[in-house]
Amino acid sequence: MIKRISLGIAILIMFLIGYNLINQISDALKSSERLSQEADNLAQLQAQNRQLKEKLSQIQSEEFIEEQARNKLGLAKAGETVVIIPEEKLKEVLGTSESAQIRLPNWLGWWRLFFR
């Protein structure tokens, strides 16, 4: 009788130890996966950081500043002449009109095709 009780207790203890061991192994594997995911995330962020630094260095260059001043502010260097063409004249010369730029939704185009 004592042998059976001691055997049952030993089996129960071994089962608990095995269960805890399996849980610890599972947690270690999960943390390893999280670590590799975070390493990938870090690599992506570092690549993005490099791209942003390159863009910042381009934006801070004199060529970029001069281009923006010419395009957005209409400024020119000394001795240059700025020519501004009105949009009406530009459309007249190119032959574009606003009606050509407006596009109907597909369903409305089909509706007008069949029911007009």
C-alpha positions in Angstrom: 0.0 0.0 0.0 2.8 2.5 0.9 4.6 1.5 -2.3 1.6 2.3 -4.4 1.1 5.7 -2.7 4.8 6.5 -3.0 4.7 5.4 -6.7 1.6 7.5 -7.3 3.2 10.6 -5.7 6.5 10.0 -7.7 4.5 9.8 -10.9 2.5 12.9 -10.0 5.8 14.8 -9.2 7.3 13.6 -12.5 4.2 14.7 -14.4 4.4 18.2 -12.8 8.1 18.5 -13.5 7.6 17.4 -17.2 4.6 19.8 -17.6 6.7 22.7 -16.2 9.7 21.8 -18.4 7.5 21.8 -21.5 6.0 25.2 -20.6 9.5 26.6 -20.1 10.7 25.3 -23.5 7.6 26.7 -25.2 8.1 30.1 -23.6 11.8 30.1 -24.7 10.8 29.3 -28.3 8.2 32.1 -28.3 10.7 34.6 -26.9 13.1 33.5 -29.6 10.5 34.2 -32.3 9.7 37.6 -30.8 13.4 38.4 -30.7 13.8 37.6 -34.4 10.7 39.6 -35.3 12.0 42.6 -33.4 15.4 42.2 -35.1 13.7 42.3 -38.5 11.7 45.4 -37.3 14.9 47.1 -36.2 16.6 46.4 -39.6 13.6 47.9 -41.4 13.6 51.0 -39.1 17.4 51.4 -39.7 16.9 51.3 -43.5 14.1 53.8 -43.2 16.3 56.0 -41.0 19.1 55.9 -43.7 16.6 56.9 -46.4 15.3 59.8 -44.3 18.9 61.0 -43.6 19.7 60.9 -47.4 16.5 62.8 -48.1 17.4 65.4 -45.4 20.9 65.9 -46.9 19.3 66.4 -50.4 16.8 68.9 -49.0 19.5 70.8 -47.2 21.6 71.1 -50.4 21.8 74.5 -52.2 20.6 72.9 -55.5 17.3 71.8 -53.9 16.7 75.1 -52.2 17.4 77.0 -55.5 15.0 74.6 -57.4 12.3 75.2 -54.8 12.8 79.0 -54.9 12.5 78.9 -58.7 9.5 76.6 -59.0 7.4 77.6 -56.0 8.3 81.2 -55.4 9.0 82.3 -59.0 12.4 83.7 -58.0 15.3 84.1 -60.4 19.0 84.8 -60.3 20.4 88.2 -61.1 20.1 88.8 -64.9 17.4 86.2 -65.5 13.9 87.0 -66.6 10.9 85.2 -65.2 8.1 84.4 -67.7 4.7 83.6 -66.4 2.1 82.3 -69.0 -1.5 82.7 -67.9 -3.4 79.4 -67.7 -6.1 80.6 -70.2 -3.5 81.2 -72.9 -1.8 78.0 -72.1 -5.0 76.0 -72.5 -5.8 78.0 -75.7 -2.5 77.1 -77.2 -2.5 73.5 -76.1 -6.2 73.1 -77.1 -7.3 71.5 -73.8 -10.5 72.3 -72.2 -12.0 71.6 -68.8 -14.7 69.4 -70.3 -12.1 67.0 -71.7 -10.6 66.6 -68.2 -13.9 65.7 -66.5 -14.5 62.0 -66.7 -17.8 60.4 -65.9 -18.2 57.4 -63.7 -18.5 54.1 -65.7 -22.0 53.4 -64.6 -23.2 56.9 -65.7 -21.4 56.5 -69.1 -23.2 53.2 -69.7 -26.5 54.7 -68.6 -26.2 57.6 -71.0 -25.1 55.3 -73.8 -28.2 53.1 -73.5 -30.9 55.5 -72.3 -30.3 58.7 -74.3 
